Amino acid sequence: MPKPPAPDTSVEEPQTNAADRRKKGEFVRGVSGFRNVLGSPDFPAEPNRYHLFVALNCPWCHRVTLARNVLGLADSITMDVAFPSRTTEDDPVEANRWEFNPARIASLTGATLPECTLETATGKGFRLVTEIYQAEGSNEASVPILYDKKSKRIVANESADIIRMLNEQTGALGSSLGDGERPDLYPDDTALRAEINALNDRIYVAINNGAYKAGFSTDQAVYGAAFTAYFEALEMLDGHLAADNRPFLTGNTFTEADLRLFPTLYRHDPVYYLRMKLNGARILDYPHLWRWLCRVYALPGVADSNSLVHCRQGYFGRSWNNVVPLGPFKPMGYPEAYEFPELVG
Ligand SMILES: N[C@@H](CCC(=O)N[C@@H](CS)C(=O)NCC(=O)O)C(=O)O
């Protein structure tokens, strides 16, 4: 039998001895099961046919909401937003699940969250994300999900695949932006693609997923290794941007590598520094990364692709007694820190 291809480490963790590693206290992210191709005969790319299920605090969903916005797909791909905290022990069906419940009150604000929606794509008005999977005979539970409203099937639940496919099919999906107006996140250039792939790999392992390894593993050594790798990668990226003062990671244009770095760095100071025990430094302490963050934040559609209220509420919910830390406020609050780079030296 031919050996299956090795997993792409920029997309998912190798699952070797996963059960054992988990037993020893390591956080090991599972593999996404739905890997259909947008643009294939089953799932042709057309406007107003596809839908996203997301939670705004989830950084993998953030990749997808960023792609949807910067590619001009917000009008042609509909979206439902789950409440940022999972269901609680008193849930009538199941605890620890994503739910569509716009009536739920956020402890941070004492009010409902205006971005949260009901589930509007399946025709069944499901409350739990698990019900969307169960309708396909799957026991998965994760967001994001790219969903086909016509065939009522899940297309994909792997954010790396989803952003690549949205970029490939942007025109056919009905982008509101013309060819010259929107970024090409993965341009057809061999050398540039190799550069993006290498950055994606390092950024996924050490930063995007590395943050979870630091924050969610229960083993001191695993945490320590993740902490070191995370800050080494930040240092490397800060130097990479500084070397020729390039505006974006691969040069003058915003690509997938920038898009995939953004959700983690955006969360670092206000959330991960504390929640993921990544308290080595702030992004504000890396002048080039911070400027890069402000530059990306200023791109059309980026600020609107997320909400730090959802991030704070989601990450500090249950495990922090439902009390959400209020800082930082010095040298300024967030996301304001991404709007005034000149205020911090
Ligand atoms: N490989 C997936 C990972 C997505 C993921 O881990 N999502 C988390 C939320 S941040 C999730 O929904 N986990 C399952 C759960 O909470 O039940 C992707 O990148 O799309």
The ligand as an ORCA input file, in Angstrom:
! r2SCAN-3c Opt
* xyz 0 1
  N      -8.147     23.005     11.995
  C      -9.195     23.803     12.362
  C      -9.146     24.103     13.851
  C     -10.334     24.871     14.281
  C     -10.465     24.856     15.807
  O      -9.656     24.261     16.525
  N     -11.493     25.538     16.294
  C     -11.773     25.522     17.727
  C     -12.160     26.888     18.212
  S     -10.826     28.033     18.281
  C     -12.968     24.624     17.963
  O     -14.057     24.887     17.474
  N     -12.749     23.522     18.705
  C     -13.752     22.540     18.971
  C     -14.597     22.853     20.146
  O     -14.388     23.867     20.788
  O     -15.498     22.076     20.454
  C      -9.113     25.059     11.528
  O      -8.062     25.729     11.501
  O     -10.091     25.374     10.879
*
